[in-house]
């Protein structure tokens, strides 16, 4: 399958999706990895983790071309060797996403809607959010909430943020795609956000730029 989406979602903000159906060598042969990247790749014991890691680099190559590498800070926040780009990355199952912008902070999160997260809803939803969850579409609704909170966590640099207490998503009716509003309020951060979500096959995807 490979690249399934590459589109400008706002101004210079580019969103990409990659669905992994390649084997290890098909992905590996697309890339020009340096010695450090090869060492990192070889450090992964899981075959699935290797595919995931390669798919991120393959998607980035399709989005911006060769020569730009990904690195991570101490909080595992990704950056690019081209400092003009803001980047956020997410992967789950066989789907990978990257969002890029030169002018905006960005965040993206996706999850395979399997039921695992919905069983943990009480750990990250406020009582008001829990009360708003659709009975008919509970699993999907909870996954949108989770991905939205993950997205805001990423866009705020993962700094001492409690999902349940510090990230609030306003009530919404789950659709195949839509827009959400939310906020992050901590001692250090007080910001409001508009987020966007959509369903792709069995995955929920949420992105935000600001």
Residue pairs with C-beta under 8 A, 6 or more apart in sequence:
1 18
1 19
1 20
1 21
2 18
2 19
2 21
2 22
2 58
3 16
3 17
3 18
3 59
3 62
4 17
4 18
4 19
4 200
5 15
5 16
5 17
5 200
6 14
6 15
6 16
6 17
6 62
6 63
7 14
7 15
8 14
8 15
9 15
9 99
9 196
9 207
9 209
10 104
10 209
11 101
11 103
11 104
12 101
12 102
12 103
12 104
13 99
13 100
13 101
13 104
13 106
13 209
14 63
14 99
14 100
14 101
15 97
15 98
15 99
15 108
15 207
16 59
16 62
16 63
16 97
16 98
16 99
16 100
17 59
17 95
17 96
17 97
17 200
17 205
18 55
18 56
18 58
18 59
18 62
18 95
18 96
18 97
19 94
19 95
19 96
20 27
20 51
20 52
20 55
20 94
20 95
20 96
21 94
22 51
22 55
24 47
24 50
24 51
24 54
27 51
27 54
27 55
27 58
28 54
30 54
30 58
30 61
31 54
31 57
31 58
31 61
32 66
33 41
33 57
34 69
37 57
37 69
40 53
41 50
41 53
41 54
44 50
44 53
52 91
52 96
55 91
55 96
56 70
56 89
56 91
56 96
56 98
57 70
59 96
59 97
59 98
60 68
60 70
60 98
63 98
63 100
64 82
64 85
64 100
68 80
68 81
68 82
68 85
69 80
69 81
70 78
70 79
70 80
70 81
70 87
70 89
71 78
71 79
71 80
71 81
72 78
72 79
73 79
75 157
75 158
75 159
76 158
77 154
77 157
77 158
78 87
78 88
78 89
79 87
80 87
84 102
85 100
85 101
85 102
86 100
86 101
86 102
86 104
86 105
86 106
87 98
87 99
87 100
87 106
88 98
88 99
88 106
88 107
88 108
88 151
88 154
88 155
88 207
89 96
89 97
89 98
89 108
90 96
90 97
90 108
90 109
90 110
90 150
90 205
91 97
91 110
92 110
92 111
92 112
92 203
93 112
93 202
93 203
95 110
95 112
95 200
95 201
95 203
97 108
97 110
97 205
97 207
98 108
99 106
99 107
99 108
99 207
99 209
100 106
101 209
104 209
104 210
105 155
105 209
105 210
106 155
106 207
106 208
106 209
106 210
107 150
107 151
107 152
107 153
107 154
107 155
107 207
107 208
107 209
108 151
108 154
108 205
108 206
108 207
108 208
109 146
109 147
109 148
109 150
109 151
109 154
109 205
109 206
109 207
110 147
110 200
110 203
110 204
110 205
110 206
111 117
111 143
111 146
111 147
111 203
111 204
112 202
112 203
113 139
113 140
113 143
113 202
113 203
113 204
115 139
117 142
117 143
117 146
118 138
118 139
118 142
118 143
121 130
121 133
121 142
121 145
122 130
123 163
123 164
124 145
124 146
124 149
124 163
124 164
125 133
125 142
125 145
125 164
126 164
126 165
126 168
128 171
129 145
129 168
129 169
129 171
132 171
132 172
133 141
133 142
133 145
134 141
134 173
134 174
137 174
140 174
140 199
140 204
141 174
143 204
144 172
144 174
144 180
144 197
144 204
144 206
145 169
147 197
147 204
147 205
147 206
148 169
148 180
148 182
148 195
148 197
148 206
149 163
149 167
149 169
149 182
150 206
151 195
151 206
151 207
151 208
152 161
152 167
152 182
152 184
152 193
152 195
152 208
153 161
153 163
153 167
155 193
155 208
155 210
156 184
156 189
156 191
159 186
159 188
159 189
160 186
160 188
161 167
161 184
161 186
161 189
166 184
166 185
166 186
166 189
167 182
167 183
167 184
168 182
168 183
168 185
169 180
169 181
169 182
169 195
170 180
170 181
170 182
172 178
172 180
176 198
176 199
177 196
177 197
177 198
177 199
178 196
178 197
178 198
179 194
179 195
179 196
179 197
180 194
180 195
180 196
180 197
180 206
181 192
181 193
181 194
181 195
182 192
182 193
182 195
183 190
183 191
183 192
183 193
184 190
184 191
184 193
191 210
193 208
193 210
194 208
194 210
195 206
195 207
195 208
196 206
196 207
196 208
197 204
197 205
197 206
197 207
198 205
199 205
